[in-house]
Amino acid sequence: MRGVKQRLTVVDIERALEESHGLISKAARLLGCHRSTLHQRIKENPRLQGFVEQCREEVIDLAESQLFEALERGEAWAIREAIRGPGTGKRNQHRAAG
């Protein structure tokens, strides 16, 4: 129905978050809502909070496995990143908060 807002279900939100790998803005676009609306729904729902955390952990795990593979190949960028170590970049800020 046109002009009638449908209430997004938790399952709808989880699907969009999974497809967007936990990126709120992208998930909001997929759902057709504003990102602030989605942020509020997540903030109010512990299940969704956990789901976002799980999505983000999966992305971090993938990035770390790619880094390890690049290290094994001796790629200079990966060596530099590994030497920089913990405490640098967004990835580690997220880990420290969890």
Secondary structure, DSSP 8 states (H G I E B T S, - for coil): -TT------HHHHHHHHHHTTT-HHHHHHHHTS-HHHHHHHHHH-HHHHHHHHHHHHHHHHHHHHHHHHHHHTT-HHHHHHHHH-TT-HHHHHHHHH-
